[in-house]
Each structure stands twice: as structure tokens, then as C-alpha cells.
Amino acid sequence: MTPIDFAGRVAALAGRLRREGASAYVGTRQASLHYLNGAFMPWRGAVIVTAAGACETVYWAMDCSRVREEGVGHPLTEFWYDGMIEAIAATLARLGADRGRVGLDLSHPGAAQVAPGMITAAEYLDLAAKLPAAALENGVRWIDDLMLLKSPAEIERLREAARVSDIGFRAGLAAIAPGVTENHVAGVIEQAIRDHGSTWSWAVTGGTEVGSGPRTGFLRGVTQQATDRPIGRNEFVILDLHPMIDLYLADTAIPVFVGTPDETQKRMIACWEDVAATMLASLRPGRAVADCVKEGIAAFARHGFADFGLPLFGHGLGTCARTRPFLNLRSDDVVTPGMVVALGTHLYVPGGGGMRLEYPAMVTDRGAEPLVETPARVHYLA
């Protein structure tokens, strides 16, 4: 694959800090650690970038040896026990960046879920006490603005992750049959994506998700961790895959129906497929993300499912799946070429079942280009 310019990333972030009049950015999110270090870093740590262009990392001692070997080689300070904040403060002081504005990974405004690795309240209070001359603030946007538009090297990795998710979906589809358990299907998918290069399944919602029958129809039910429930006939099945290729994630969910839908389920399917097509067509450069979201909400209402279709239509993809743009009414982003999203369409009707679309797509000058080959429609099995 095309090498990633990690030095260029550090320089770009340092430039943003200078424009902000800030001394440093301290990134504790997994997204930030991966983006700047180029190694899988599941444990507590922080990457520190200063306005002068220094980049150093503080990381848990039990995993430092591997990260030194597999990462891009930034200076790495080990900490033991709960010593991360002490190590961050000492590093900032040594780099002359322990005063003035210091940005932290505090929150994504408007997002309900906390991205993995956001700094905790206890850590914030400890750091504030150790840096009395610093003005601590939310620095998430400083780096997220850089991560929002993908480079050709990033797009290459995201395309490959999406390709692997296609392979996993086809394997899962072939494994579905009445009497087969959700867990078995999840295992088939995991083997397929691992055999084709995935090194991790994003684990926040249980890794590879498989839900069937009534478990697809929880009201606003966005989580279907696989269970030992046998799949039945005349019911929906949700497959939701999260493969990772060289630290870049896909997020692909496409619904399946086993058997013959009843009249209510046919109406649901017609609604869901219309909303999915509407949202895919809506992502045109220059449009406010919130305006695209309004089209999806209106489409749910046209079909009479306003109370069951979620007003949440996806999120960004990159080194994390909790990243901008968040496709909801509170977004202030504008659709821009270079964005890569997991486009979402969620419809969950208690007693009827549910469908989920999470569909990797890249915004180009012409609109949204799917990165997967699997069509965004319900797939039927007899």
C-alpha cells in the first residue's frame, strides 16, 4: 500500500496549533493514537504534538515494546499503574508546552456516544492540577478537521477494508439458514474477514454483529451482538461487520430476509430501501449535512414510519468509527469531496423486525461513491 506521510500529519497539526495560538494538543483517543503513531494501540496512552512540531507519545508500559517496533518511531515514554497524567505533564514541561492553550480529547459536540479514549474527568482534574499555567480546552476539532478529508493513501486502505467487508457479508449470507445460530454466522464472517487481512473487529458493539427475528426489532435498536438464538423463517437478519485494514475501519451492515415477508414487512422494506436510496443520493458536495438528514427524515414520514426510523444517518470512517462527519441534525459539517462515511439507514419496528444500513461511501465531486459492491437493498433467502 501507499505509505502514509506521518511527518506531514504532525506538521499539519502543528500548523493548526500555531494558527489557534495554542501550545499543544494531547490526544488520548484511539483514533488520534492510530492516526499519528501508525500502530495498533488499544491501551491507555496519549500522543502529544506541540506548536513547534514535536511529537511524542506516552503509553502503558506493558505494550510499549511492541508499539516501538510496529509504530513510526516517535519518542515513546512508558508509564506504569495510573501514571499517564504525570507522564503527560512531564513531557509537556520538557517540550516547553505546559502553559497557554492546551487541547485535549474531551468530547464530540452533538454526539451521544463517547469515542474510545476520550480523557476522563479524573484525568482532566489531575492534569489541570499539574499544569497550573495551562488553559485546558477541547482540542478534538483541531485534529478532526485534518482527519475529516482523506488522503489517497487513506482512501486506499478504506477501499480495502470495504472490500473485505463485502467478502465477509457474502460469507455470512451463505451461512444463514433456519436453525443456524447467530453466533455461528458471526464466526463464519470473522473467519472470512480474518482470512482476507482484517486484524481487528471494532469491538464497541460486540465485534461482528448478527441479530435475527425479534432481536432485529427492538425500538431504536442499534445493537445486535450475536447470541445462540437459532435463525428462523420469515424474519429479518441483520449482519453488521467492522473489519480493520492497516488501522482503517469499514462499517458495513446490510439486511437479509429469510422466507417471505408479510404485508407489514413489505411496507417496511419499501420504506427502508427508499430512505437508503434517498440518503445515498443526498450526499452532494456543498450541501449542509443537516439538510441531507432532513431528506431522510422526510422519507421515513412519507411511508408512515416516522416513529420507527432513526434521525441518525451514519458517521465518518477512518482510524475510528466514532468520528466526523456525524450525519444528524446537529452536524455543522458541509458535504465535501474526500469525506468517507458509513452511510446509515435504521428502521426498527417492534413486532415486525428491523433493518440497518451502514454503507461505506466516499464523497466525490459527483456525489457519494459506494466503496462496497454489495447493493444497499434487502437480500432475500428462500
N, C-alpha and C positions, 0 to 999 in steps of 0.2 A: 504493500500500500504506500501511497504518497506520504513521505514523512511530514509530521506536524511541526510547525515553527513555534516551539515553546518559548524561545527567546523573544520572538515577535509578540507573543501574547503578554509576556511580562512587560515589555516596552510599551505596549498599548495601554495596559492598565496603569503603569507609572505615569504615562502622559495624562490619563484621565484624572489621576490624583493631583497632578500639578494644576490642571485646569480647575479642579474643585478647591484648590488651596488646602489640600489635605496632606497629612504626613504619611499615612499608611493605610493599607487595607489588611484586615485579618480575616481570612476565610476558613471557617470550620465546616462548611457543608461538604458532603461527599462530592457534589458537583464541582466545587471550587478546587478541592484537593486533586481530583482526577484531571481537571482542565489544565492545571498548572504544573502538576508533577508527573503525569503520564504513567502512573502506576495504580493498580487497584488498592484502595485504602479504605477498608471497612471500619477501622477503629478510630478512636478519638484522636484528633490532630488539628493542626492549623497551618495554613500557608500564609506567609507574611510578605507583602510587597510594599516597598516604600516609594515615595515620590522620586527619590534619587535613582530608582531602578534596581535596588537589591531585591532578591527573592530567596527566602529561607523557609524551611519547614520545621515545625515542631510535631513530633509523633510519638505514639506509645512505644516504649522500648521493646516490647515483645514482638513487634513486627518490623522494626527498623532495618534489620539486616536484609530482609527481602526487598523492601522499598528502595534501599540504596542500590541494590543490584538491578532492579527492574525499572526504576524511575529514570528521570532525565538528568539527575545529578545535582540538584540544588543542595546547598548545605543543609544538613539534617541534624536537629538537636533532639536527643531522646529524653523522654520523661517517664518517671515511674509513678505508680499509685495515682493520686489526684494532682500531680504536679504540672499539668498542662498550662494553667494560667500563670503560674510562677515562671515557667519557661518562656511563655509568650512575652510577659513583661520584661524579662531579662533580655530577650532578643531585640525587642523594640528599643530598649535603652542603649544597647550596644550599637545599634544601627542609627542612633540619633533620631528616632521617630517616636519617642514616648511622650510627646507633647503636641498640642494642637489637635486638629480634627483627625480622628482615627475611626475608620469604618469597620463595622462588624457584620457578620451574618446574623441579623436579628429577625427579619420577617419579610415575607412577600405580601405587601399590602393588597387586600382584596381576596387573598387565597385562604380557604378554610383550613387546608392541611399544612402541616409544618414540614418543610423539606428536610430530609435526613441530614443531621449535623448542625442545624441552627444552634447558636450558642444558648445555653440555659440561663435562667435567672440567677442561679447561684454563681455561675461562671462570670456573668456580667458584673454582679456586685463585687466579686473578688478582683476582677480586672480593674474596675473603677477605683477601688481602694489602693491598688498597686500603682496606678497611673494618675496621680492627683493633678498633673498638669495637662492631661489629655481630655478632649471633649469627645466622648464616645457617641457614635450615632450609627444609624442603619446604613451600611455600605453595600447592600445587596445589589442595588441598581447599578452601581459603578462597574461591577464585573458582569452583571446580567446583560447590560447594554452591549458588551463585547461578545457575549455568548449567544446573543439573540440571532444574529445573521451568520450563517455557517460558511466556512471556507470550503474550497474544493476538496481538501483532504478530509474535512469532517463529513461532507456530503458523501464521499466515497465510503466511509465507514457506516454511515446511516443507511445507505443503499444496501450494503452487505447485510447489516442487521435485519433490514426489512426482508431481504431475500431469504434469509434463514427463517424468519417468522413465517413466510409462505410455505417453506418446506415443513415446518412444524405443524402448521394448520392442516396441510394435506394429510400428514401422518395421523393427526388427531381425528380428522374427518373419516379416514379409512378405518379407524379403530372403534368408532361409535356403532353400537348395536344394542338392541334391547337386552337387558341383563348384564351388560358390561358396566363396571363401576366407573364413577367419575375419576377416582384415583388411578385406575388402570389407564384411562385415556390420558391423564396428566403425565403418567410415566412414559407412555409412548411418545408424547410430544417432547418431553425432556430429553429422551434418548435421541430423537431426531435432531433437535437443535444443537445438542452437545456434539453429535457426530459431525455436524457441519460448522463447528467453530465457536458456538456460544460458550462463554466461560462463566456465566452467572445469569440467573433469572432474578430480575428486580424483585425483592422479597417483601415489600411493604404489605402487599395484599395476599401473601401466601405463595409467591412464585408463580408458576403456571396455574391459572385458574380454570376450573371446569365446574359448571353448575348445570343442573338438569331439572326439568319438570317444575314443581312448585318453588324450588330453590332459585329459579330464574325470575320469579315474580314478586319478590319482596318489594314493598313500596320504597321507591328511590334506592333500590338495592344494587349498589355499585360493587359489591364484593361477593364473589363465589369461590372461596377456597375449596379445592377438591375434597370430597368425602368418599366414604364407602357406599354411598347410595347407588343402587343399580339404575341405569338409564331405562326409561320405559318407552312405550309407544305413544304417538300423538302428543308429543311435548317438545318444547324448546330445549336446546342445549347451547350454552354459552362457552366458547373457548377464548381464553384471553392469555396471550403469550407475551413474554418480556425478555427476549434474548439480548445478550450484550456481545458486541464485537469490538475489541480493542477499546474498551471503556465507553462505547457509544451504544445507546439503547434503542431497540424497537419497542413498540407497544401496539400489538395487533389483536383486535377482538372482532370476530365475525360470527353471527348466529347461525345455528343449524336447527332444522325442524325434522324430527323423526316421525314418519307416518303422515297423516292427513289432518290439516288444521280445521277446527270448527269455524263457524261464521265469525265469531268474535276474534279469533286468532287471525283469520284472513284480513279483517279490518285493521288489526294491529300491524300486520305485516305490510299492508299497503301504506299505512301511515309512516311506519319506520323507514321504509325504502324511499318514500317521498322526501322525508326530512333529511335523510342521509344524502340524497342527490342534491337537495336544496343547499345544504351546507357546503358540499364539495364545490358547487358552482359559485357560491357566495364569496369565496376567498380570492378576491381580485385585488391587485396592487392599488394602494391609495385609499382603500375603504377602511373605516374605523372597525376594529374587531367587534365592538359592541353593536354596530349596525348589522354585521353578519349574523350575530347571535339573535337579533330581533327577527330575522327571517326564519330561523329555525323554530323559534317560539311560536311564530305565527302559523307555521306549517303544522305543528302539533295541534294548535287550536282549530285549524280548518278541518281536521279529521276527528275532532271531538275528544282528543286525548291530552288536553292542556294540563289536566291534573296529574298525569302519569309520565309525561315526557319531561326530562330534566332540562332546566335552562343552562346547562353546562355542556359545552360542545368541544371539550378537549383541552390540550395543553401542549407546551413545547416539548421537543425531544433534543437530547444531546448527551452530556455525561450524567444527566439525571432526567427523570420524567416529572419532577416537580419543578418546572421551570417555565419561564415566559416563552411565547405569549399564552396567557390563560384565556381561553375562549369563553368568556362570560360577560355579563353586562357591566361589570366593574372595571374591565380592562380599559386602559388608556393607550394601548398599542394600536398602530396602524399596520394593515397588511402590507408586507414589504418583501420583495424578492430576496431569497436567501433564508427566510424563515423555514423551519421544518417543524411540523406539528403532528401530534396524534389526534386527528380529527374525530370527534366523538358524537355519537347519537345514542341516547339512552331512553328506553321505553320499558317500564316495569309495571305490570298490571296484576295485582293480587288476584289469584284465581284463574288468570289467563296465561300468565308466564311473562317472559321478558326477553328483550333483545338489546345487545350492546354492539356499537361500532367503535373501535379505536383503530384508526387507519392512518399509517404513516404517509405523509404527503409533504411535498416541498413547494413553496410558493415560487413561481417563476414570473417572468414578465407577462405571461399569458394567463396566469391563474394557478390553481392547485394541481400539481402533478403527483398522482399516486406513486409511492415507492414500492408498493406491493402489486403483484399480478392478480391476486385473488379478488374477484369482484365484490363491491360493497353491497351485497344483497343477501337475503336468506338462502341458505343452501339446504336442499331437501334430500332426505334419505327415506327410501320406502320402508 
